[in-house]
Every structure is written in C-alpha cells, then in structure tokens.
C-alpha cells in the first residue's frame, strides 16, 4: 500500500466509524436522532492531511445504551471498506470487525444530540471524533482529528444526510 493509500484508508474508515458510534446513547433518551441510514455528503465535507473519500453509507441502530453500526465506504482509489461494531456507550472498548485500520472504539454521549468516539489500534488512541445530530434530524456533522498508521496528522469536517 502506498503512503497516500495508507493515509486515505485510515482517514476514511476513522471518520465513518466516528459517525457510526454516535447513536449509542440516545435509546435511553427516547428516539435516537442518530439511528437510521445515512449517505456521505462529499460536497459539504472537507479534509486536511488526507484525501477525502468518494462515497459512504452508514446504518445505525440503537436499543437502550447499545449501538450497532454497519459502514461501507469507497475510497478515492476505489478500495471498499466494510466494518461493523456493536456495544455500549459507557466508554468501554468495543471490538471492530471488517477491514477497518483500527481494532476498537469507545463511545460516550454527553447529551442526546452529541457523541464522542475514540478510535484505538493496539490500545493506542489514533482518532477522536465529535458528532452532532443537527436539529430536524436530517443531518449529522462530524469533526475528527487523528493520525494515520504512518503517524501523519489529519482532520476532517464531515456531513452525512439521512436517507429515507
């Protein structure tokens, strides 16, 4: 894998998973604003330090304090990334399956419309994301900062639109 592809893969997967972790806590607060199906909005998203990804979709479900996330992303080079995880929103480690470049996430929900997700690889923090469910429930916005597997910093501002 080239250095650019390594950076792209890391950022793409990290950002999508960040969004996916966001829905974990809302079940305790009523209808979860993160739950549903989401489409990546490339026109309203931006990145620094890594190239943006071409497309992505998320499926998020929650029940009480447990979230289930399924993500599929396509990188600019055409590589497809698929991953899933399911677990609590209490800050404990949740294993990630699929071909994500990190091994676990932790989820916290400071309020019903905000989620904070921390990504780890081999126990090391590699990204932190804050995701906000916008008023009206049609959009998720995420801010992410992290490092690629080759230790280059990146940041991103992502928008996801609800799919009916």
C-alpha positions in Angstrom: 0.0 0.0 0.0 1.4 3.4 -0.9 1.8 6.1 1.7 -1.1 8.1 0.2 -3.4 5.0 0.2 -2.5 4.2 3.8 -3.5 7.7 4.8 -6.7 7.6 2.7 -7.7 4.3 4.1 -7.1 5.3 7.7 -8.9 8.6 7.5 -11.9 7.3 5.6 -12.5 4.4 7.9 -11.9 6.5 11.0 -14.3 9.2 10.0 -17.1 6.9 9.0 -16.8 4.8 12.2 -16.8 8.0 14.2 -20.2 8.9 12.9 -21.4 5.4 13.5 -20.5 5.4 17.1 -22.6 8.5 17.6 -26.0 6.8 18.1 -25.1 4.7 21.0 -26.8 6.6 23.9 -30.0 8.0 22.6 -32.0 4.9 23.3 -32.1 6.0 27.0 -33.4 9.4 26.0 -36.2 8.4 23.6 -36.0 8.4 19.9 -32.3 8.3 18.9 -31.5 11.2 16.4 -28.5 9.2 15.1 -30.5 6.0 14.3 -31.2 5.4 10.7 -29.5 5.2 7.3 -27.1 8.0 6.2 -25.3 9.0 3.0 -22.0 10.8 2.9 -22.2 14.3 1.5 -18.9 15.0 -0.3 -19.9 18.5 -1.4 -20.2 19.7 2.2 -17.3 17.8 3.7 -13.6 18.7 3.8 -10.3 17.2 5.0 -6.8 18.3 5.8 -3.8 16.0 5.7 -5.5 13.2 3.8 -7.7 13.0 0.7 -11.4 12.9 1.1 -13.3 9.7 0.3 -15.6 9.2 -2.7 -18.7 7.8 -1.0 -20.1 6.2 2.1 -23.2 4.9 3.8 -24.0 4.2 7.4 -26.6 2.1 9.1 -27.1 2.9 12.8 -29.4 1.3 15.2 -29.7 1.6 19.0 -31.6 0.0 21.8 -31.2 1.3 25.3 -27.5 2.0 25.8 -26.2 -0.2 23.0 -25.5 0.8 19.4 -25.0 -1.3 16.3 -23.1 0.2 13.4 -22.6 -1.0 9.8 -20.5 1.1 7.5 -19.4 0.9 3.9 -17.1 3.4 2.3 -15.4 3.7 -1.1 -12.0 5.5 -1.2 -10.9 7.8 -4.0 -8.8 4.9 -5.3 -11.8 2.6 -5.5 -10.9 0.5 -2.4 -14.0 -0.6 -0.5 -14.0 -0.6 3.3 -16.6 -2.5 5.3 -16.8 -2.7 9.1 -19.3 -3.3 11.9 -19.4 -2.9 15.7 -22.0 -3.3 18.5 -21.6 -2.2 22.1 -22.4 0.1 25.0 -22.0 3.8 25.3 -20.3 3.8 28.6 -16.7 4.3 27.4 -15.7 0.6 27.4 -13.8 -0.9 24.5 -15.9 -2.2 21.6 -14.3 -4.5 19.0 -14.5 -3.5 15.4 -14.8 -6.3 12.7 -14.2 -6.0 9.0 -11.3 -4.2 7.3 -11.0 -1.1 9.4 -7.5 0.1 10.3 -8.2 0.2 14.0 -9.2 -2.5 16.4 -11.7 -0.9 18.8 -13.7 2.2 19.6 -15.2 3.7 22.8 -18.4 5.7 22.8 -19.7 8.5 25.1 -22.9 10.6 24.8 -22.6 13.8 26.7 -26.2 14.7 25.5 -28.9 13.3 23.2 -27.5 15.2 20.1 -23.8 14.7 20.7 -21.5 11.7 20.6 -17.8 11.4 21.2 -15.9 8.4 19.8 -12.3 7.4 20.4 -10.6 5.0 18.0 -7.8 2.8 19.1 -5.4 0.5 17.3 -3.4 -2.0 19.5 -4.5 0.1 22.5 -3.2 3.4 21.2 -5.6 6.3 20.6 -5.5 7.1 16.9 -8.5 9.4 16.4 -11.2 11.3 18.3 -14.4 12.4 16.7 -17.3 14.6 17.9 -20.6 14.0 16.1 -23.6 16.2 16.3 -27.2 15.4 15.2 -28.5 18.6 13.7 -31.9 20.0 14.5 -34.6 18.4 12.4 -32.8 15.1 12.3 -31.8 15.3 8.6 -28.0 15.8 9.0 -25.1 14.5 11.0 -22.0 16.7 11.3 -18.7 15.3 12.5 -15.3 16.8 13.4 -12.4 14.4 13.6 -8.7 14.7 14.4 -6.3 11.8 14.2 -3.1 10.2 12.9 -2.6 7.8 10.1 -0.9 4.5 10.5 2.4 6.2 9.4 1.8 8.9 12.2 0.7 11.8 9.9 -1.9 14.1 11.5 -5.2 14.7 9.7 -8.5 16.4 10.4 -11.9 16.4 8.8 -15.3 18.0 8.8 -17.9 15.7 7.5 -21.6 15.9 6.7 -24.0 12.9 6.4 -27.6 13.2 5.1 -30.4 11.0 6.3 -31.7 8.5 3.7 -35.4 7.8 3.8 
